[in-house]
């Protein structure tokens, strides 16, 4: 461990911060792309504005990044991690197709 790594670890373990930090897990990485995609698809309110809006280009970009993550981690995830990633990707892709008017439901 480098000196910088030790400083980062110490800072993360130092009490006093009032923010909740979720555990460092694979799902935390996937959620960093998933939640903004939900906002960009207009499925949830933007926490910054309290409004719903759509930006299908940015939504597709986050979906593509999740696809890339899925491809690059293939065979290296725990079954529950793979199931989580597959599930959010399926949900986002279907929502995107509906919003882009590619699939009529």
C-alpha positions as CSV (number, residue, x, y, z in Angstrom):
1,X,0.0,0.0,0.0
2,X,1.4,3.4,-1.0
3,X,1.5,6.3,1.4
4,X,-1.4,8.0,-0.6
5,X,-3.5,4.8,-0.3
6,X,-2.9,4.7,3.4
7,X,-4.0,8.4,3.7
8,X,-7.2,7.7,1.7
9,X,-8.0,4.6,3.9
10,X,-7.4,6.6,7.1
11,X,-9.6,9.5,5.9
12,X,-12.4,7.1,5.0
13,X,-12.3,5.4,8.4
14,X,-12.1,8.7,10.3
15,X,-15.4,9.3,12.1
16,X,-17.0,12.7,12.0
17,X,-18.5,12.8,8.5
18,X,-22.3,13.0,8.7
19,X,-22.8,11.5,5.2
20,X,-23.8,7.9,4.7
21,X,-21.4,6.1,2.5
22,X,-22.6,2.8,1.1
23,X,-20.3,-0.2,1.2
24,X,-17.8,-0.6,-1.6
25,X,-19.5,-3.2,-3.7
26,X,-20.0,-3.9,-7.4
27,X,-23.6,-2.8,-7.2
28,X,-22.4,0.6,-6.0
29,X,-20.5,1.0,-9.3
30,X,-23.5,-0.1,-11.4
31,X,-25.9,2.3,-9.6
32,X,-23.6,5.2,-10.5
33,X,-24.7,4.6,-14.1
34,X,-28.2,3.2,-13.4
35,X,-29.7,6.1,-11.4
36,X,-28.7,8.9,-13.9
37,X,-30.1,6.7,-16.7
38,X,-33.5,6.6,-14.8
39,X,-33.4,10.3,-14.5
40,X,-32.5,10.8,-18.2
41,X,-35.3,8.5,-19.2
42,X,-37.8,10.6,-17.2
43,X,-38.7,7.7,-14.9
44,X,-37.7,9.5,-11.7
45,X,-37.4,13.1,-10.7
46,X,-34.0,14.8,-11.0
47,X,-33.0,15.4,-7.3
48,X,-31.4,18.7,-8.3
49,X,-34.5,20.2,-9.8
50,X,-37.4,18.0,-8.4
51,X,-38.6,17.7,-12.0
52,X,-38.8,15.0,-14.6
53,X,-37.1,15.4,-17.9
54,X,-35.8,13.3,-20.8
55,X,-32.5,13.2,-22.5
56,X,-32.5,10.0,-24.4
57,X,-29.0,10.5,-25.8
58,X,-27.5,10.6,-22.3
59,X,-29.7,7.7,-21.2
60,X,-28.4,5.6,-24.1
61,X,-24.8,6.6,-23.2
62,X,-25.2,5.3,-19.6
63,X,-26.9,2.1,-20.9
64,X,-24.0,1.6,-23.3
65,X,-21.6,2.1,-20.4
66,X,-23.4,-0.5,-18.3
67,X,-23.3,-2.8,-21.4
68,X,-19.5,-2.3,-21.5
69,X,-19.2,-3.0,-17.8
70,X,-21.2,-6.2,-18.3
71,X,-19.0,-7.3,-21.2
72,X,-15.7,-6.5,-19.3
73,X,-16.8,-8.3,-16.1
74,X,-18.2,-11.4,-17.8
75,X,-17.2,-14.4,-15.8
76,X,-15.8,-12.4,-12.9
77,X,-19.0,-11.5,-11.0
78,X,-20.7,-13.4,-8.3
79,X,-24.1,-14.8,-9.4
80,X,-26.1,-12.2,-7.5
81,X,-24.0,-9.4,-9.0
82,X,-24.5,-10.7,-12.5
83,X,-28.2,-11.0,-11.8
84,X,-28.4,-7.5,-10.5
85,X,-26.5,-6.1,-13.6
86,X,-28.6,-8.1,-16.0
87,X,-31.8,-6.9,-14.3
88,X,-31.0,-3.2,-14.4
89,X,-29.8,-3.5,-18.0
90,X,-33.0,-5.2,-19.1
91,X,-35.1,-2.6,-17.3
92,X,-33.2,0.3,-18.8
93,X,-33.2,-1.1,-22.3
94,X,-36.9,-1.7,-22.3
95,X,-37.6,1.7,-20.9
96,X,-35.4,3.3,-23.5
97,X,-37.1,1.4,-26.4
98,X,-40.5,2.6,-25.1
99,X,-39.4,6.2,-24.7
100,X,-37.6,6.2,-28.1
101,X,-40.9,4.9,-29.6
102,X,-39.1,1.8,-31.0
103,X,-41.3,-0.6,-29.1
104,X,-45.1,-0.2,-28.8
105,X,-46.5,-1.6,-25.6
